[in-house]
Amino acid sequence: MVLTRWQEGLARWRSEPPPHARIGTGFCAPPPPPKALAASEVPRVAWMLATRWRHAAALAAVPAGRGGTVMILPGLFDADGSSMVLRRFLGKLGYRAEGWGLGRNLGIKSVGAEAERLIARVEALYDEDGPVTLVGVSLGGIMARLVAHRRPDLVAQVVTVSSPYAGSGRATNVWRAFEWATGERVDDPAVIARSEAIAAPLPVPCTAIWSPRDGFVNGFICHDPSAEAVEVNSGHLGVHIHPEVLIAIAAALAKDAVAQDR
């Protein structure tokens, strides 16, 4: 019954105008995932970790990339340690995989009111090796899009992973945690205006990896028509080390390299 009501709400929401046109309107706002789905996050990530060995062959078969610098932006409360598995994976494929170097992700407390600290980090990598690919997990993906809008000259492409950039923060089960950590309010007019700007189509290539079975954020606000959407079967916790997601990220990076060669 709960899932049915959630699916009905999604159907109504998806029949309306694009998400970025109504983030602040509250009109037909998408519902957050059911509490039962959120409660399943911990056992699902435990199962994923216990069965990752099944994907060893598929991960080993991912072809080497064409190089370039990739910055991994962590999710809410996370720091660079959380991206170690992903950075090692990309490093083995020939990429220069870097953390963001800003400690725990606490929103504007970490990146600056205008993302100036994050932009400075991206600019430093750009000066060393040219345009940087930004891979952002959850809140990190929202920040990656912000940088790409502000300084597209620094960014090769953006890959978001379970990042709820295309709708209201209340379409998640973690908006209160966001408010507590960042000191911002999801219904503040300034936050809404920034969110609408972030959700607008990017001036650089974008891949949005999302899951309809995400228990923390509504998966349907994790992609939009202007991005190449890649659906995976994953929860939110541990999504950045999920084998399907690792393979999807590698594919996105390789595809962008081919496009640049044309």
N, C-alpha and C positions, 0 to 999 in steps of 0.2 A: 504493500500500500504506500509506504514512504517513497520507495523508488518510483512508483507510478506517478505520484504527485510531482516528484522532482522532474521526471521526464516530461510531464505535461507543461510544467513551468518553463522548461528549456524549449519546448516546441513553440510556445507563445513568444518567448524572447527572441528566438532565432528568426521568427517571421517578421520582426520589426527592423528598423533601420540599423546600419552598421554600428557596432559597439562604441567606437570612438566618437560618434555623433551624439551619444546620450549618457556618457559616463556620469555627468552631474545632474541628470534630469530626474532620476529615480523612476522613469517611465518603464514599466514592464521589466524591472531590474531582474537579472538572472539570479536564480536561487543558489545558495551555497550547497556543496555536496551534503548528502544525508549524514547525520551523525553516526549512523552505523558504518558508513563507508570510512569516515574519519577514524572511528575506533579500530578499524581493521588495518590501519597503517603500520603499526608496530609488528603484528604477526606477519604481514605481507613482506615487509622489508627483511625480517628474519628468514623467511622462506627464500627470498631472492638471494640472500647472502649464502644460505646453505646449499643452494642449487646452481651457483654461478659456474661451477666446474662443468656443467653441461654445455656451456657456451664457449668453452675454451677453444675449441677448434674454429668456431666462427670468428672469434676475436683474433686468433692467430692468422686467419686468412685475410684480414683487412689489409689491402695493399698500402704500401708506403705513400706518403703524401709528397707534395712538391715544396715543402718547407714554408718558411714565413713565421712570423710571430703571432702567437695566440695568447690572449690574456683571459684567464678564467675569473669571473666575478662570482663570489659565493652568495648563497641565500641568506635570509634573515638570521641573525645571531651567529652565522658561520664565519670562519676565517680561512686563510689559505690552506691550513691543514686539511680541510674538508675536500679540497680539490686535488690532493696528492695522487690518488688513483688515476683520475682523468689526466692530469699533467704527465704522469709517467706513461700512460697509454699513448698520448699524442707525441711525447718525446720519442718513443720507439718508432713512430711513424715518420719521424724526420722533422717535426715541427719544434720550434722554440716555444715551449709552453711555460708561461709565467703566471704567478699569482698576481693579485691586484696590489698587495703590499700596504693595505690600509686597515689591517686588523679585522675585528669582527664587523660584520655588516649591520650597522645600526642606522641605516638610511642616511639622511642629511648630516647626522652627527659624524659619520665616517667620511662622506664624500665632499661635504661642504654644501652650503645653501644653494649654490649654483653648480654643484658638481665640480667645482674648480680643482679640488685635490685629486679627484679621479681623472679629470682631463689632463692635469699635469703629468700624472703617471703614464697615461696613454701617449702623450706628446713625447715623453722621454724615450719610450720604446720606439716610437715612430722615427725619432732622430737617429736611432741606432740601426734600424732595419726596415724602414718604410712602413706602409699602411699596416695596421694591426687588426687582426680578427678578434672580435669580442664574443666570448661564449659566457652567457650569464644564466645562472641557475636561480629560478624563482625571482626574488627581489633583485638579484644581480642582473637578470635579463632586462628588467625595467630600467635599471641604471645604464645598461649597455645601450639601450635605445635612446636614452636621454643624451648620452655622449655622441651617438651617431647623428642625432638631430642638431646638436650644438656645433660639433666639429666633424662633419662628414669627410673632410680632407684627411683626417687621421685614421679613418676606419676603412678596412677592406670589406668586411661584411659583419653581420651580427647573427649569432645563433642563440635563440632563447630556449630555455629548458623549463617547462612548467611555470612560465612567468605570466601572471595574470594582468597583463598590460592593457587588454582590450575591453575592460569593463569596470564596474564599481568594485571597490575594495570590499564591500559588504557581500560580494558573491564568493567570499572565502570564509573558512572557519577560523582564520588566524588574524582577522583585522584588529581585534583587541590587542593581540600580541604586537602587531605592527605599531599601533598607537602608543603602547607602553614603551617599546624599544626606541622609537624615533622621536617621540614627543609631538608628533603631528596627529591631526584628526582627518579621517578619510572623507568627512563631509565639509572640511574647511574649503572655502572658495578658492584659495590659492593652491591647495593640494589638488582640487578638482581640475583647475585650469592647467596645472602642470601635467596631470594624468592624461587629459585630452590631447595635449601637445605630444606627449610620448606615444600615444596610440595612433597618431596620424601616420600615414605611409612614410616609410623611411627613404632617404635619398641614396641608400646603399642596399645591396642585396641582403635579404633577411630570410632565415629559416626558423620556423617556430615549431619546436618539438613539444607535443602535448599528449595528455592521456585522458580519455573520458572516465577513467576509473580513479582519478586523483581524489583522495579523501580530504585534502586541505583546501584546494582551490577549484573552482568550477573550470573544468578543462576547456570549455567553449569560449572562455575569455582569455585563453592562452594562445590564440592565433587569430588571424584576420585575413580577409581576401588579398591583401597586398603582400603577404608573406607566404613563402612556401611551407605549407603545413605538413608535418610528419607525425602521424599518430603512432603511439607506442602503448604497450600494455604494462603500465606501471602505476604504483602509488606515488605519493609525493616524497616521502622519506626515502633517502638513498637513490633518488631518481638519477643523480649525476654519476652513479657508478653502476646503474642498471646496464646489462650487456646490450640490450636493444638501443639504449640511448647512446652508449659509446660508439656503436656502429653507425648510428644515425648522424652523430656529430662528425665522425670521420668522413662519411659520405658527403655531408654538406661542405666541408673544407675542400675535399677533392673536387667537387663540382664547381666551386668558385674558382679554383685554380685553372680548370679547363676553360671556363668562361673568359678568364683574363687572357688566355692564350689566343683566343679568337680575334 
